[in-house]
Amino acid sequence: MRVSASCKLRLPGAVLLALVLSGCPLRPQVPTAPREVAAETPAPHEGVPYDIVADESLLTIRVYRGGTLASAGHNHLIALRALTGTVYVPADVMRTSFEAHIPVAAFTVDEAALRAQEHSPDFPPDVPDAAREGTRRNMLGEALLDSEHSPQIVLRAVRLESAGQPAPGTGSEAGGEARAVLARVQSTVRGEVRTISVPVRYQFAAGALIASGEAPLRQSELGLTPFSALLGALQVQDEMRVRFRIVARAPGSHSGAPH
């Protein structure tokens, strides 16, 4: 993200806002055509469809402050409980594919309960309302996600790669074995198509597919420009931390899914 160098930080509170995904008014990016990026072809859909259950799934993104004035601001916890889409599971599980949609307007910022669950000095429970509201407003604005013109982020599976044997003691809720894979995922953000790699653990339980994971992800990997101002004294780090737990259910929630 970019911010006008002439933005006036007249109060300490304005400094706090500048440290979030954006704190003072941003200069909108000049609209440009999406950049042509060589993209891998998404995998075809085949097999049993498992529909993602939004209210049982959670995606969180930890965004970290940076720069010499970082101590004046906050790290922020972005969350989504509105993921939709379908996972397709054939007999050969390694040929699993999916398409998921993230409605960017459904992102929340610094839910008190989620920050409390962190039990981390990096994410103390209390964040000023102005910081939360400013973060969300500018996150959705033209300078970053541009929700008005790009209301959704789309994720599509390219392929799954083996990531070794199941970790000890990682059985599913119904006794099924949890397995690890590396998912190559095509992301479409603001019309920019990129391919990223995400480690995923999955398991089947009573007709449900449960996928979870945590990984670092750079904003620049998605075609976004991290916020920076005052020659870098105010900035948001490029690297974020993404964590997810996705629950998808087959029609009728029947058991006996492939393992």
C-alpha positions in Angstrom: 0.0 0.0 0.0 1.1 3.6 -0.6 0.3 6.6 1.4 0.7 10.3 0.6 3.9 11.7 2.1 1.9 14.9 2.8 -0.5 13.1 5.2 -0.5 15.1 8.4 0.1 13.1 11.5 -1.0 15.7 14.0 -1.9 13.4 16.9 -0.4 10.2 18.4 -3.7 8.5 17.5 -3.0 9.2 13.8 0.3 7.5 14.1 -1.4 4.5 15.4 -3.8 4.4 12.5 -1.0 4.9 10.0 0.7 1.7 11.2 -2.3 -0.5 10.4 -3.1 -1.7 6.9 -3.5 2.0 6.4 -3.9 4.8 9.0 -4.3 8.1 7.2 -6.1 8.6 3.9 -4.5 6.7 1.2 -3.8 7.9 -2.3 -5.8 5.4 -4.5 -3.8 3.4 -7.0 -4.2 4.4 -10.6 -6.5 1.8 -12.2 -4.5 -0.5 -14.5 -5.2 -3.6 -16.4 -4.4 -6.8 -14.5 -0.8 -7.8 -15.1 -0.3 -10.8 -17.3 1.3 -13.6 -15.2 2.0 -17.1 -16.4 -0.4 -19.2 -14.4 -0.7 -22.9 -13.9 -3.9 -24.5 -15.0 -6.3 -25.4 -12.1 -7.0 -29.0 -11.6 -10.3 -30.4 -13.1 -13.1 -31.2 -10.7 -13.9 -34.9 -10.3 -15.2 -37.1 -7.5 -17.5 -36.5 -4.5 -18.3 -32.8 -3.8 -17.8 -31.6 -0.3 -19.3 -28.2 0.3 -17.5 -25.8 2.6 -19.5 -25.0 5.7 -18.8 -21.3 6.4 -19.9 -21.2 10.0 -17.7 -24.1 10.9 -14.6 -22.7 9.1 -12.3 -19.9 10.1 -9.5 -18.1 8.2 -7.2 -15.8 10.2 -4.4 -13.5 8.9 -1.9 -12.0 11.3 -0.5 -8.7 10.0 2.6 -7.2 11.7 3.8 -3.7 12.2 7.2 -2.6 11.1 9.5 0.4 10.8 11.3 2.5 13.4 7.9 3.8 14.7 6.4 0.3 14.9 6.1 0.5 18.7 3.5 3.2 18.4 1.1 0.9 16.7 -0.4 -2.6 16.8 -0.3 -5.9 15.0 -3.7 -6.8 13.6 -5.7 -10.0 13.4 -7.9 -10.3 10.3 -10.5 -13.0 10.3 -13.0 -14.5 7.9 -16.0 -16.7 8.7 -17.7 -16.6 5.3 -15.6 -18.8 3.1 -17.7 -20.6 0.4 -16.9 -23.2 -2.2 -16.5 -26.9 -2.9 -13.8 -29.5 -2.5 -14.0 -32.4 -5.0 -12.5 -35.7 -3.7 -12.0 -38.6 -6.2 -10.9 -42.2 -5.3 -7.2 -41.0 -5.6 -7.2 -38.3 -2.9 -4.1 -36.7 -4.4 -6.2 -35.7 -7.4 -8.5 -33.6 -5.1 -9.4 -30.2 -6.4 -11.3 -27.2 -5.0 -12.6 -23.8 -5.7 -13.2 -21.4 -2.8 -14.4 -17.8 -2.7 -13.5 -15.1 -0.1 -16.0 -12.2 0.1 -13.5 -9.5 1.1 -16.2 -7.3 2.7 -16.7 -10.1 5.2 -13.2 -9.7 6.7 -13.3 -8.6 10.4 -10.5 -6.8 12.2 -9.3 -7.6 15.7 -12.2 -9.5 17.1 -11.6 -9.3 20.9 -12.3 -13.0 21.5 -9.8 -14.1 18.8 -7.1 -11.7 20.0 -7.6 -13.1 23.6 -7.2 -16.7 22.3 -3.7 -15.7 21.0 -2.3 -15.5 24.5 0.6 -13.6 23.0 2.2 -10.3 23.8 2.2 -9.6 20.1 -1.6 -9.5 20.1 -2.8 -7.9 23.4 -6.6 -7.9 23.7 -7.2 -4.2 23.6 -7.1 -2.3 20.3 -8.6 1.2 20.0 -11.9 1.3 18.0 -10.4 3.9 15.7 -7.5 1.6 14.8 -9.8 -1.3 14.0 -12.1 0.8 11.9 -9.3 2.6 10.1 -7.6 -0.7 9.3 -10.8 -2.3 7.9 -11.8 0.8 5.9 -8.4 1.1 4.2 -8.0 -2.7 3.8 -11.1 -2.7 1.7 -10.2 0.6 -0.1 -8.7 1.1 -3.6 -5.1 1.1 -2.4 -5.3 -2.5 -1.2 -8.2 -5.0 -1.8 -10.5 -2.5 -3.7 -13.7 -4.4 -2.6 -15.9 -2.1 -4.7 -14.4 -3.4 -8.0 -13.0 -6.7 -6.8 -15.5 -8.1 -4.2 -14.0 -11.6 -4.1 -10.7 -13.4 -3.8 -10.8 -16.8 -5.6 -8.7 -19.8 -4.7 -8.4 -22.8 -7.0 -6.4 -26.0 -6.6 -3.7 -26.6 -9.1 -2.3 -29.9 -7.6 -1.5 -31.6 -4.4 2.0 -32.8 -3.6 3.0 -35.3 -1.0 4.4 -33.8 2.2 5.5 -37.0 4.0 3.9 -39.3 6.6 1.2 -38.2 9.1 2.5 -36.5 12.2 2.4 -38.7 15.3 -0.8 -38.4 17.3 -2.8 -36.5 14.6 -5.8 -38.8 14.2 -9.1 -37.3 13.2 -12.1 -36.6 15.4 -13.5 -39.9 14.4 -10.3 -41.9 14.4 -9.3 -41.3 10.8 -5.7 -40.6 10.1 -4.6 -37.0 9.4 -2.3 -36.6 6.4 -0.1 -33.8 5.2 0.1 -32.4 1.6 1.5 -29.4 0.0 -1.3 -27.6 -2.0 -0.4 -25.6 -5.1 -3.1 -22.9 -5.1 -4.0 -20.4 -7.8 -5.1 -17.1 -6.2 -6.9 -14.3 -8.0 -6.7 -11.0 -6.1 -7.8 -7.8 -7.7 -7.6 -9.6 -11.1 -4.0 -10.7 -10.5 -3.5 -14.4 -10.9 -0.7 -15.9 -8.8 0.2 -19.4 -7.7 1.3 -20.1 -4.1 2.1 -23.2 -2.0 0.3 -23.9 1.2 1.0 -26.8 3.6 -2.3 -28.6 4.5 -3.3 -31.3 6.9 -6.5 -33.1 6.1 -8.7 -35.8 7.6 -12.1 -37.3 7.1 -14.6 -37.6 9.9 -18.2 -38.8 9.7 -18.8 -37.5 6.2 -16.8 -34.3 6.7 -13.5 -33.2 5.3 -11.4 -31.1 7.7 -8.4 -29.2 6.3 -6.1 -27.1 8.4 -2.8 -25.4 8.2 -0.6 -22.4 9.0 2.0 -20.7 6.8 3.7 -17.4 6.1 2.5 -15.5 3.1 3.8 -12.3 1.6 1.4 -9.6 0.4 3.7 -9.2 -2.6 3.1 -12.9 -3.5 -0.6 -11.9 -4.1 0.3 -8.8 -6.1 -0.3 -6.4 -3.3 2.0 -3.6 -2.1 2.5 -3.3 1.7 1.8 0.0 3.3 4.8 2.2 3.9 5.2 5.9 4.8 7.7 8.4 6.1 10.7 6.7 4.3 9.7 3.4 5.9 9.4 4.7 9.5 5.7 3.7 9.3 5.0 0.4 7.5 3.3 -2.9 7.5 5.5 -5.9 7.1 5.2 -7.8 3.7 5.1 -11.1 5.5 1.8 -12.1 7.1 0.9 -15.3 8.9 -2.2 -17.3 7.6 -4.0 -19.9 9.6 -7.1 -21.8 8.6 -9.4 -24.6 9.6 -11.9 -25.5 6.9 -14.8 -27.9 7.3 -16.5 -29.3 4.2 -19.3 -31.8 4.2 -20.5 -34.3 1.6 -24.2 -34.6 0.6 -26.0 -36.2 3.5 -22.8 -36.1 5.6 -22.3 -39.8 5.0 -19.2 -41.6 6.3 -16.9 -43.8 4.3 -14.9 -41.1 2.5 -11.7 -42.2 0.9 -8.6 -42.2 3.1 
